[in-house]
Amino acid sequence: HGIERKLDAGQIVIRTARLGEQLSIEIFDDGVGLSERRPNGLGLGNTQQRLHDLYGDKASLEVRSDDGGTTASLRLPVQETVHDE
């Protein structure tokens, strides 16, 4: 989405990390940013509501944008799975 309007090649970077009891996922692109698009579109609103419904305050989705691209930061609670053998 963010790099489709660039005239030259774009870059997308995905970073993941475990921060205590949370999974952190950050996605960055060096596209045109949200200034030319709707910053609070229906999809982002629905996703934020769904995260709140599933995890309450234990999850978040933040989107930041400037002329140099957009970063989406997602935080989710880590849920350990125990397997019986």
C-alpha positions in Angstrom: 0.0 0.0 0.0 2.5 2.6 1.1 5.1 2.0 -1.6 2.7 1.6 -4.6 2.8 5.3 -5.4 6.6 5.6 -5.3 8.3 6.2 -8.6 11.3 4.2 -7.7 11.7 0.9 -5.8 10.4 0.8 -2.2 11.5 -1.0 0.9 9.5 -2.8 3.5 11.1 -3.9 6.8 9.5 -6.2 9.3 10.9 -6.5 12.9 9.7 -8.9 15.6 10.8 -9.3 19.2 9.5 -10.7 22.4 9.3 -8.0 25.1 8.5 -9.7 28.3 5.0 -11.1 28.0 4.3 -9.3 24.7 5.1 -10.0 21.1 6.2 -6.8 19.2 5.8 -6.6 15.4 6.8 -3.5 13.6 6.4 -3.0 9.8 8.0 0.0 8.1 7.8 1.1 4.6 9.6 4.1 2.9 6.6 5.0 0.8 4.6 8.3 0.5 3.2 8.0 4.0 -0.4 8.4 5.1 -0.6 12.1 4.4 -2.0 11.4 0.9 -4.3 8.7 2.1 -6.9 8.4 4.9 -4.9 8.0 8.1 -7.8 6.3 10.0 -9.4 4.1 7.4 -12.1 1.5 8.1 -9.6 -1.4 8.0 -7.4 0.1 10.7 -10.4 1.0 12.9 -11.8 -2.5 12.6 -8.4 -4.1 13.4 -8.0 -1.9 16.5 -11.5 -2.8 17.7 -10.9 -6.5 17.1 -7.7 -6.4 19.1 -9.4 -4.7 21.9 -12.3 -7.2 21.9 -9.9 -10.1 22.0 -7.2 -8.8 24.3 -8.4 -5.6 26.0 -5.6 -3.4 27.1 -3.0 -6.2 26.5 -2.8 -5.4 22.8 -2.3 -2.4 20.6 -1.9 -1.2 17.1 -0.4 2.2 16.4 0.3 3.7 12.9 2.8 6.6 12.5 3.5 8.3 9.3 5.5 11.1 7.8 6.9 12.1 4.4 9.5 9.3 4.7 7.1 6.4 5.1 4.8 4.6 7.6 5.4 2.4 10.6 2.8 0.1 12.0 3.5 -1.2 15.5 1.5 -4.2 16.8 1.7 -5.5 20.4 0.1 -8.8 21.3 0.2 -10.8 24.5 2.3 -14.0 24.4 0.2 -17.1 25.1 2.3 -20.1 25.9 0.9 -23.5 24.7 1.5 -26.6 26.8 1.6 -29.9 25.0 0.8 -33.1 26.9 2.8 -36.1 25.7 
